[in-house]
Amino acid sequence: MKGFSGVIVPMITPFNEDLSIDEEALRWLVSFLSEKGVDGIFVNSTTGEFVHLRRDEMLDIVKISLDAVEGPKILPGISSNYTEEAISLGREMKDLGADGAVVMPPYFFKLKEDWLLHHFSRIANSLDLPLIIYNIPSLTGNDIPVSVYVRLAEEFPNVVGAKVTKDSVSYMRNLVVRVKSVRPDFSVMTGMDDHLLNTLALGGDGGIMALANVAPEIHLSIHRSWLSGDLKGAVEGFRKLASLARIYDFASSFPTAIKTALSILGAPVKEVCRPPLMVESAEVRAKIREVLEGVGISIE
């Protein structure tokens, strides 16, 4: 199975004031990202508040996204604390027509390395679907060792890539070197906006980054400049993206950061998140507006 590369968006889940899914806003955002030319859309993501979604809602979001998308791959999250639940959800996503799936470690019990390997191996062995293994230790409490990625890459052709949301260049360097030595086609992608250029420079393949909800053209310009050998253009774009990433310094969470930014820019997306997340304060909103104005982003 082929891996994924370029710019993939961990899409927010728009909500109405009554906390129901805002289907109109969801369709708008999928169309907006499609028109911008992103390579994939990761629905039911961390930024999409997957932990606040019921199973039926996850499936509905995938159905709507598949109906609205024009071009990008749809890659739903299937993460669960229970291995068999992740497998069951993955099978349903495949039946709906998803192009792949993203799965992170369980996020309650601390798991030994061989337990993590068993969790991912059982999922990979049970699903005929390209899988991206997602490491985000700050939220799961379970950091995936590079050795687990290497074993999965060696044993399972459908484990096609990694998403790494970890603020460590050395981890990414080791992952790229070791996993690509056994699977050159294995995709290594950052989950952090301000690690995109160094990930590409290390031999990685792109990123799955939350700010691409807001300004995918910046991420795309960096990736395209890098591929064409335009290092100056890549660096200029990356500096702009690094400035934009200051939004995270002020916001309380990934979802509230992105929804606040989109609202300020006039997108038809409400700032509503599901509790316990709450709308950002006027002070935080003002700081995010200042960052956006400084970068000069606009939404058509």
C-alpha positions in Angstrom: 0.0 0.0 0.0 1.2 3.5 -0.8 2.1 5.9 2.0 1.0 9.6 2.3 3.0 12.8 1.9 2.7 16.5 1.7 0.2 18.5 3.7 -2.6 16.6 5.6 -5.0 18.6 7.8 -6.2 17.3 11.2 -9.5 18.9 10.7 -11.6 20.5 13.4 -15.1 19.4 14.1 -17.5 22.3 13.8 -20.3 22.5 16.3 -23.5 24.5 16.6 -24.4 26.3 19.8 -26.4 23.3 21.0 -23.2 21.2 20.6 -24.6 19.3 17.6 -22.3 18.8 14.6 -22.5 21.8 12.3 -22.9 20.0 9.0 -22.9 23.1 6.9 -19.7 24.4 8.4 -18.1 20.9 8.0 -19.0 20.8 4.3 -17.6 24.4 3.9 -14.3 23.5 5.5 -13.8 20.3 3.5 -14.5 22.2 0.3 -12.2 25.0 1.4 -9.3 22.6 2.1 -10.0 20.8 -1.2 -9.8 24.0 -3.2 -6.5 24.9 -1.5 -5.1 21.6 -2.7 -4.1 19.8 0.5 -3.1 16.2 0.2 -5.3 14.7 2.8 -7.8 15.4 5.6 -7.6 13.6 9.0 -11.1 13.7 10.4 -11.9 12.6 14.0 -8.5 14.0 14.9 -7.1 15.4 18.1 -7.8 18.9 16.8 -11.3 17.5 15.8 -12.0 16.6 19.4 -12.4 12.9 18.7 -12.6 12.2 22.4 -15.8 14.2 22.5 -17.5 12.4 19.7 -19.9 9.4 19.8 -19.2 6.5 17.4 -22.2 7.4 15.2 -21.0 11.0 15.0 -17.6 9.8 13.9 -19.1 7.8 11.1 -21.4 10.7 10.1 -18.4 13.1 9.9 -16.7 10.6 7.5 -19.7 10.2 5.3 -20.2 14.0 5.1 -16.5 14.6 4.4 -16.4 11.9 1.7 -19.4 13.5 0.0 -17.9 17.0 0.1 -14.3 16.3 -0.7 -12.8 16.9 -4.1 -9.2 15.5 -4.3 -7.7 15.1 -0.8 -7.6 11.7 0.8 -10.0 11.2 3.8 -8.2 9.6 6.7 -10.4 9.1 9.8 -9.0 8.5 13.3 -9.9 5.1 14.7 -8.1 5.5 18.1 -9.5 3.7 21.1 -8.3 2.5 24.5 -9.6 -0.9 23.6 -7.8 -2.6 20.7 -10.9 -4.5 19.4 -12.9 -1.2 19.3 -10.2 0.4 17.1 -10.4 -2.6 14.8 -14.2 -2.5 14.6 -14.2 1.2 13.9 -11.5 0.8 11.2 -13.6 -1.8 9.4 -16.6 0.5 9.4 -14.5 3.4 8.0 -13.2 1.1 5.2 -16.7 0.2 4.4 -17.6 3.9 4.1 -14.8 4.4 1.6 -12.1 6.0 3.7 -8.6 6.1 2.0 -6.8 5.1 5.2 -6.9 5.6 8.9 -4.9 7.1 11.8 -4.4 5.4 15.1 -2.7 6.5 18.3 -1.7 4.5 21.4 -4.3 4.0 24.1 -4.2 7.0 26.5 -5.0 5.7 30.0 -2.9 2.8 31.1 0.9 3.1 30.7 1.9 0.4 28.3 5.2 -1.5 27.9 6.8 -1.6 24.5 5.7 -5.1 23.7 2.1 -4.2 24.7 2.2 -1.2 22.3 3.6 -3.4 19.6 0.8 -6.0 20.2 -1.9 -3.3 20.1 -0.8 -1.9 16.7 0.1 -5.3 15.3 -3.4 -6.6 16.0 -5.0 -3.6 14.4 -2.7 -3.8 11.3 -3.3 -7.5 11.0 -7.1 -7.1 11.1 -7.5 -4.2 8.7 -7.1 -4.0 5.0 -6.5 -0.3 5.1 -3.4 2.0 5.0 -2.6 3.0 8.5 -0.7 6.0 10.0 0.6 5.4 13.5 0.3 8.6 15.5 2.6 9.4 18.4 1.5 12.2 20.7 3.0 11.3 24.1 2.0 14.6 25.7 -1.6 13.6 25.5 -1.5 9.8 25.6 1.2 9.3 28.1 2.5 6.5 25.9 5.6 7.4 23.8 6.0 5.1 20.8 9.6 3.9 20.7 11.3 4.1 17.3 11.9 0.4 17.5 8.1 -0.2 17.4 7.8 1.8 14.2 10.6 -0.3 12.7 9.0 -3.6 13.6 5.6 -2.5 12.3 7.2 -1.2 9.0 9.0 -4.5 8.6 6.0 -6.8 9.3 3.0 -4.9 8.0 2.8 -3.4 4.4 -0.4 -1.6 5.4 1.4 0.3 8.1 2.4 3.1 5.8 3.5 6.0 7.9 4.0 7.9 11.1 2.6 11.1 12.5 4.8 12.5 15.2 3.6 15.3 17.5 6.7 15.4 19.7 9.0 18.4 20.1 12.2 16.5 19.4 14.4 16.8 16.3 16.6 13.9 17.5 13.5 11.5 17.8 12.5 12.5 14.2 16.0 12.0 12.9 16.3 8.5 14.4 12.8 7.6 13.1 13.6 8.7 9.6 17.0 7.0 9.5 15.9 3.7 11.0 12.5 3.2 9.5 13.5 4.2 6.0 16.4 1.8 6.2 13.9 -1.1 6.2 11.0 0.7 4.3 12.2 3.5 2.1 8.5 4.2 1.1 7.4 4.6 4.8 6.0 8.1 5.3 7.4 10.1 8.3 5.3 13.2 9.0 5.4 15.8 11.7 2.3 16.8 13.7 3.9 20.1 14.6 3.6 23.1 12.3 6.9 24.6 13.4 8.7 21.3 12.7 7.7 21.1 9.0 10.9 22.3 7.3 13.3 20.4 9.6 11.3 17.2 9.1 11.6 17.6 5.3 15.3 18.4 5.7 15.8 15.2 7.7 14.3 13.1 5.0 10.7 13.2 6.2 7.7 13.5 3.9 5.5 16.3 5.2 3.2 17.0 8.0 -0.3 16.6 9.5 -0.6 20.0 11.2 -3.5 21.8 12.8 -2.8 25.3 11.5 -3.3 24.0 8.0 -7.0 24.3 8.9 -6.4 28.1 8.9 -3.7 28.7 6.3 -2.9 25.6 4.2 -1.4 27.8 1.5 1.6 28.5 3.8 2.2 24.8 4.5 1.8 23.9 0.9 4.2 26.6 -0.3 6.9 25.3 2.1 6.4 21.7 0.9 6.3 22.6 -2.8 9.3 25.0 -2.5 11.3 22.2 -0.8 10.4 19.7 -3.5 11.4 22.1 -6.3 14.7 22.9 -4.7 13.7 26.5 -3.8 15.3 26.6 -0.4 14.9 30.4 -0.1 11.2 30.1 -0.7 10.9 27.2 1.8 12.7 29.1 4.5 10.6 32.3 3.9 7.4 30.3 4.2 8.6 28.4 7.3 9.4 31.7 9.1 5.9 32.8 8.4 4.5 29.5 9.7 6.7 29.7 12.8 5.2 33.2 13.5 1.7 31.8 13.0 2.4 29.0 15.5 2.6 31.6 18.3 -1.2 31.1 18.4 -0.5 28.0 20.4 1.3 30.0 23.1 -1.9 31.8 23.9 -4.7 29.3 23.3 -5.8 26.6 25.8 -5.9 23.8 23.3 -5.5 22.9 19.7 -9.2 22.9 18.9 -9.9 26.3 20.6 -6.8 27.8 18.9 -7.9 26.8 15.4 -11.6 27.6 15.9 -10.8 31.1 17.3 -8.5 31.8 14.4 -11.0 30.7 11.8 -13.7 32.8 13.5 -11.5 35.9 13.5 -10.8 35.4 9.8 -14.5 35.3 9.0 -14.8 31.6 8.2 -18.4 30.2 8.8 -17.1 28.2 11.7 -18.3 28.8 15.3 -15.9 28.9 18.2 -18.0 26.3 20.0 -16.2 23.3 21.5 -17.6 20.5 23.5 -17.1 20.7 27.3 -14.9 20.6 29.2 -13.2 22.8 26.5 -14.5 26.3 26.5 -14.5 29.3 24.2 -11.3 31.4 24.6 -11.4 34.6 26.5 -11.5 38.0 24.8 -7.9 38.6 25.9 -6.8 35.4 24.2 -8.8 36.2 21.1 -7.1 39.6 20.9 -3.7 38.0 21.0 -4.6 35.5 18.3 -5.9 38.3 16.2 -2.6 40.2 16.6 -0.7 37.1 15.4 -3.0 36.6 12.4 -2.7 40.3 11.4 1.1 40.1 11.7 1.2 37.2 9.3 -1.3 38.7 6.9 -3.7 35.7 6.4 -7.1 36.1 4.9 -9.8 33.6 4.0 -11.6 34.0 0.7 
